[in-house]
């Protein structure tokens, strides 16, 4: 399988997304959890094209059936629009996130922000790339010199008090914090050094699947809050970093 073909498919979604920019019609799946015709349009397009080319590979997408997946076999993991609330508000920090996993190991990942035409991709063992340039994580050695991305878990407001206590601890020890509203973008920003670390509770597999592959290939580290490897078949409280600050970041998250 040539990743260039997958990249080409993902970039084709730009037309679907930009045609509706500023004119999307959301419906609510749950509190602050939206779906639009853009989400469903992108997913239907990619699911159909992938099925044509790779009929034996399973498909897991945010907008659709999520049961019956055998994670010991190859599976596409797609978030058609990571950052749907951003899309609704024309806050240009949304991305198409597509990964391929086999036996729960990341094989490839592609994350594309069509608003800025920024493409991140990686294949296991072949490095990570941003718009054709090889990327690597930052060299920050301590939290004190690090810019940290945060996620607020907006669908679960009951976690707000606990989350913001962690944010305050990390903010006081770090250089500063940032919030993009897209887990896929945050993970890629750690991969290319725009961020030194990032964490968020209860991410879905399609939120972190592609970004995890890209981050690892860029030399970074991703774990759950307890330090274990994320399991692509499950939700995960994700901590990601350049590797150097990982233990310190986890210590503050779990303090």
C-alpha positions as CSV (number, residue, x, y, z in Angstrom):
1,X,0.0,0.0,0.0
2,X,1.4,3.4,-1.0
3,X,0.7,6.1,1.5
4,X,0.8,8.7,-1.3
5,X,-2.5,7.2,-2.5
6,X,-4.0,7.6,1.0
7,X,-2.7,11.2,1.3
8,X,-4.3,12.0,-2.1
9,X,-7.7,10.7,-0.9
10,X,-7.5,12.7,2.3
11,X,-6.6,15.9,0.5
12,X,-9.6,15.4,-1.9
13,X,-11.9,16.1,1.1
14,X,-10.8,19.7,1.0
15,X,-13.4,20.5,-1.6
16,X,-16.2,19.0,0.5
17,X,-15.1,21.0,3.5
18,X,-14.4,24.4,1.9
19,X,-17.7,24.3,-0.1
20,X,-19.6,24.4,3.2
21,X,-17.3,26.7,5.1
22,X,-19.3,29.3,7.0
23,X,-22.6,27.6,6.1
24,X,-22.7,24.3,8.0
25,X,-25.8,23.0,9.7
26,X,-25.1,21.2,13.0
27,X,-27.2,18.8,14.9
28,X,-26.4,17.8,18.5
29,X,-25.5,14.2,19.4
30,X,-25.0,15.1,23.0
31,X,-24.1,18.2,25.0
32,X,-21.5,20.2,23.0
33,X,-21.1,17.1,20.8
34,X,-22.1,18.1,17.2
35,X,-22.3,16.5,13.8
36,X,-22.7,18.3,10.5
37,X,-23.3,17.4,6.9
38,X,-19.5,18.0,6.4
39,X,-18.6,15.3,9.0
40,X,-21.0,12.8,7.3
41,X,-20.0,13.8,3.8
42,X,-16.3,13.4,4.4
43,X,-16.8,10.1,6.1
44,X,-19.0,8.7,3.4
45,X,-16.5,9.8,0.7
46,X,-13.5,8.3,2.4
47,X,-15.3,5.1,3.5
48,X,-16.5,4.4,-0.1
49,X,-13.1,5.1,-1.7
50,X,-11.2,3.0,0.8
51,X,-13.6,0.1,0.4
52,X,-13.1,0.3,-3.4
53,X,-9.4,0.1,-3.1
54,X,-9.0,-2.0,0.0
55,X,-12.1,-4.1,0.4
56,X,-10.6,-6.5,3.0
57,X,-9.7,-3.7,5.5
58,X,-12.3,-2.9,8.3
59,X,-13.5,0.6,8.9
60,X,-14.1,2.5,12.1
61,X,-15.4,6.0,11.8
62,X,-16.8,8.5,14.3
63,X,-20.1,8.9,12.5
64,X,-21.4,5.3,12.3
65,X,-21.4,1.8,13.5
66,X,-18.6,1.1,16.0
67,X,-19.2,-2.6,16.9
68,X,-17.9,-5.8,15.5
69,X,-14.4,-4.6,14.8
70,X,-11.6,-7.2,15.1
71,X,-8.6,-5.2,16.2
72,X,-6.2,-8.1,15.5
73,X,-6.9,-7.4,11.8
74,X,-6.3,-4.3,9.8
75,X,-8.7,-1.4,10.4
76,X,-9.0,2.1,9.2
77,X,-9.7,4.6,12.0
78,X,-11.3,7.9,10.9
79,X,-12.4,11.1,12.4
80,X,-13.8,12.9,9.4
81,X,-13.7,16.3,11.1
82,X,-11.7,16.5,14.4
83,X,-12.8,19.8,15.8
84,X,-16.4,20.0,14.6
85,X,-17.3,22.9,17.0
86,X,-14.4,24.8,15.4
87,X,-15.8,24.0,12.0
88,X,-19.2,25.3,13.0
89,X,-17.7,28.6,14.3
90,X,-15.3,28.9,11.3
91,X,-12.4,28.7,13.8
92,X,-9.9,27.2,11.4
93,X,-8.5,24.5,13.6
94,X,-10.2,21.3,12.3
95,X,-8.6,18.3,10.6
96,X,-9.4,15.1,8.8
97,X,-7.7,12.3,10.8
98,X,-7.1,8.9,9.2
99,X,-5.0,6.0,10.5
100,X,-4.4,2.4,9.7
101,X,-4.0,-0.1,12.6
102,X,-3.1,-3.7,12.5
103,X,-3.0,-5.9,15.6
104,X,-3.6,-2.7,17.6
105,X,-0.3,-1.2,16.2
106,X,-0.3,2.0,14.2
107,X,0.8,1.4,10.5
108,X,0.2,4.8,9.1
109,X,-1.4,8.1,10.0
110,X,-2.5,11.2,8.0
111,X,-3.8,14.4,9.5
112,X,-4.9,17.2,7.2
113,X,-6.1,20.7,8.2
114,X,-7.7,22.0,4.9
115,X,-8.1,25.6,6.2
116,X,-4.3,26.1,6.4
117,X,-3.5,23.3,3.8
118,X,-1.3,21.6,6.4
119,X,-0.6,17.9,6.0
120,X,1.0,15.7,8.6
121,X,1.7,12.0,7.8
122,X,3.8,9.1,8.9
123,X,4.4,5.4,8.3
124,X,5.7,3.1,11.0
125,X,9.5,3.0,10.7
126,X,9.7,5.7,8.0
127,X,9.6,8.9,10.0
128,X,7.0,11.7,10.2
129,X,6.5,14.5,7.7
130,X,4.8,17.9,7.5
131,X,4.0,19.3,4.0
132,X,6.8,17.1,2.6
133,X,9.4,18.1,5.2
134,X,10.7,15.5,7.8
135,X,9.8,16.6,11.3
136,X,10.9,15.8,14.8
137,X,9.9,16.8,18.3
138,X,11.3,19.7,20.3
139,X,14.3,19.5,22.6
140,X,12.7,21.1,25.7
141,X,14.1,19.3,28.7
142,X,11.8,20.6,31.5
143,X,8.2,21.6,31.9
144,X,9.4,25.1,32.9
145,X,10.6,25.7,29.3
146,X,7.6,24.0,27.6
147,X,4.5,25.1,25.8
148,X,1.7,22.7,26.6
149,X,-1.5,21.9,24.8
150,X,-4.6,21.2,26.8
151,X,-8.0,19.7,26.1
152,X,-11.1,20.5,28.2
153,X,-13.2,17.4,27.6
154,X,-16.2,19.6,26.7
155,X,-18.7,16.7,26.5
156,X,-18.2,15.9,30.2
157,X,-18.6,19.0,32.2
158,X,-18.7,17.0,35.4
159,X,-14.9,16.7,35.0
160,X,-14.4,20.5,34.8
161,X,-13.3,21.1,38.4
162,X,-10.7,18.2,38.3
163,X,-9.5,19.2,34.8
164,X,-9.0,22.8,35.7
165,X,-7.0,21.9,38.8
166,X,-4.6,20.0,36.6
167,X,-4.5,22.9,34.1
168,X,-3.6,25.3,36.9
169,X,-0.8,23.0,38.2
170,X,0.7,22.6,34.7
171,X,0.2,26.2,33.8
172,X,2.1,27.4,36.9
173,X,5.1,25.1,36.1
174,X,5.1,25.5,32.3
175,X,6.0,28.3,30.0
176,X,2.3,28.6,29.0
177,X,-0.7,26.6,27.7
178,X,-2.7,26.5,24.5
179,X,-6.1,25.1,23.4
180,X,-6.8,24.3,19.8
181,X,-9.9,22.3,20.1
182,X,-8.5,19.4,17.9
183,X,-6.7,16.5,19.5
184,X,-5.3,15.4,16.1
185,X,-3.8,18.8,15.5
186,X,-2.4,19.0,19.1
187,X,-0.7,15.7,18.6
188,X,0.8,16.8,15.3
189,X,1.9,20.1,16.9
190,X,3.9,18.1,19.5
191,X,5.3,16.0,16.7
192,X,6.7,19.1,14.8
193,X,7.7,21.1,17.9
194,X,5.0,23.7,17.9
195,X,4.0,22.3,21.3
196,X,6.2,20.4,23.7
197,X,3.4,18.4,25.3
198,X,-0.4,17.9,25.3
199,X,-2.9,16.1,27.4
200,X,-6.7,15.5,27.4
201,X,-9.1,13.1,29.1
202,X,-11.3,10.5,27.5
203,X,-10.2,10.8,23.9
204,X,-11.8,8.4,21.4
205,X,-9.7,6.1,19.2
206,X,-10.4,8.3,16.1
207,X,-9.3,11.4,18.1
208,X,-5.8,10.1,18.7
209,X,-5.2,7.2,16.3
210,X,-3.5,9.1,13.4
211,X,-1.8,11.6,15.7
212,X,-0.2,8.9,17.8
213,X,1.4,7.3,14.8
214,X,2.8,10.7,13.6
215,X,4.1,11.6,17.1
216,X,5.9,8.4,17.6
217,X,7.6,8.6,14.3
218,X,8.7,12.1,15.1
219,X,10.4,10.8,18.2
220,X,7.8,11.7,20.7
221,X,5.9,9.7,23.4
222,X,2.3,9.1,24.0
223,X,0.8,7.2,27.0
224,X,-2.4,7.2,29.1
225,X,-2.3,9.2,32.3
226,X,-1.2,6.0,34.1
227,X,1.8,5.7,31.8
228,X,0.6,2.7,29.9
229,X,0.4,2.4,26.1
230,X,-2.9,3.6,24.6
231,X,-5.2,0.7,23.3
232,X,-6.7,1.8,20.0
233,X,-9.9,-0.3,20.8
234,X,-10.6,1.9,23.8
235,X,-11.0,5.5,24.9
236,X,-7.9,7.0,26.5
237,X,-6.8,9.8,28.8
238,X,-3.9,10.8,26.6
239,X,-0.6,12.4,27.6
240,X,1.8,13.3,24.8
241,X,5.2,14.9,24.8
242,X,8.6,15.2,23.2
243,X,9.7,12.4,25.5
244,X,12.0,14.5,27.6
245,X,9.3,16.1,29.7
246,X,7.0,13.1,29.8
247,X,7.6,11.9,33.4
248,X,7.4,15.5,34.7
249,X,4.1,16.1,32.8
250,X,2.6,12.9,34.1
251,X,3.6,13.7,37.7
252,X,1.8,17.0,37.5
253,X,-1.3,15.5,35.9
254,X,-1.5,12.8,38.6
255,X,-0.4,15.0,41.6
